[in-house]
Amino acid sequence: MLLEDDIRALSTAVSGIVAVPDSPEFAEETFAFNAATVHRPEVVLGAADAQDVAAGVKWAAERSLPVSVQSTGHGAESAVDGGLLITTRRLQDVHIDPVERTARVGAGVKWRSVLEASVPHGLIGLHGSSTDVGVVGYTVGGGLPVLGRVHGFAADHVRSMEVVTADGALRRIDAETEAELFSLMRGGKGNLGIVTALEFSLFPLGEFYGGGIMYPGADAAAILTAFREWLPTLPDDASPSISLLRLPDLDFVPPPLRGQFVVHLRFAFLGNKEDGDALLAPMRAVSTPLMDTAGPMSYLDVDQIHMDPADPLPFQDAGALLTDFGEDAVAELLRLAGDGTDCPLLLIEIRPLGGALSRGGIVPDAVSGRDAAFLLFLLGFRLPPVAAAVSESIRAILAAMAPYSTGYTLVNFHGEPGDEADRARAWSPAVYQRMRAAKSSYDPGNLLRFGHAITGAPAAG
């Protein structure tokens, strides 16, 4: 149990906000984008800079107090219970080097801020489906970009990072300096330290074509079959995905689609209108769209492709990597979630991988899934009266798709972590064993034990 002297010692050591459960700032500092997750740490530190993070970790280590970290809370799959929560949302530095084509960002920066700074230079970073997501949490989890098939995972292109390890040391690491730690932090999801700053490559932006097509859910079987047959015809410059959506009657849904079951094709392409239209033509002919927004667009409007909710919501999600999405897999998915079923999930997404996602970067990292063909991602509201049905539906769909699965996940799409064997599925066996060895070295006291954390390897002998 923490004493007043302990809290006073932390407050003296840092310049940021220190709050305990009865402090007026506590609720705001602990709030997560996934509103179903309610954190209950013993104390929270709203870090003002990297030195605050280091001081907070050192303070916790001296007291054998577990430490967790949060920026936006988009990846808050499980609640923090006890210990010190460090929030990094105030670390907002953004620096773009248009000559070297790099960005350096603080741990609280969202992708939207990066794009607003980089797009005027004709450069983009490798963000995911929503630019409201924090750069660091997304990237240390691998980072599956909208344009992943042409550029690979975001973690593949990290140049360097500043990280506070469990001993309270602030380190700058890269491919030459503490190379093993650098490798495992890129895809290891914070198991070995807290990132305070990240430097990564940016990529040239030419003409961009993107958007989506909404189809009637009643045509799902024909659309998914056509989608599967269409994929081999696409170049790596094109990154599509497709979802079954049961849209609620809420304000974030466009009025014509509220309360509808639809199929949503998402499409991002580095090319012009003529080529984009030609690539999409087979899918435009499959069914009569309810909405078609695909075309040339400003890259700053890229969120319109996936149309992810911008406001915090209570949700449960899970994912699996698939070897195949053939005729039998489509039939199984539609048996449980197709037109006429009572599936309660808001979203069931199939995202093709391959291309640069299968090849890896110049410097090895800890990202899994390079041998998979597809990512299956499931999401539903964790709200009464559907919360129990959402959990059961996720379990049923994952079980039905197991014959087509690699048995592994991507850590950012894993969902709520279970036991150690379940957590291990986010990495290849070889990477997982390297991470356990590194955990024993960098965090022998298992201070960083929240979220998708693993345990260290047992001592030899």
Protein Blocks (a to p, Z undefined) as FASTA:
>chain_A
ZZfklmmmmmmmpmbdcddfkbmklmmmmpcfblmbccddfbdcddfbfklmmmmmmmmm
mnopacdddfklmmmmbcceehjdddfklmmcccddfknopadddfkbcfklmmmmmmmn
opacdddfblkbcfklmmmnnopafklmmnopfklmcfbdcdddfkopacdddfknokll
mmmmnongomnoccfbdcddddddddddeddddddfklmmmmmmmmmmmmmmpcfkbccd
dddddddddfklcfklgoiacddddddddddfklmmmmmmmmmmmpccfbdcbdcddfkl
mmmmnopafbdcdddddddddfbdcfklmmmmmmmmmghiacfbfbdcdddeehjllnop
fbdcfbehklpmbdcddddddddfklmmmmmmmmmmmmmmmmmpghiacfklnopaddfk
lmmmmpcfklmmmmmmmmmmmmmnomalghjbddddddeZZ
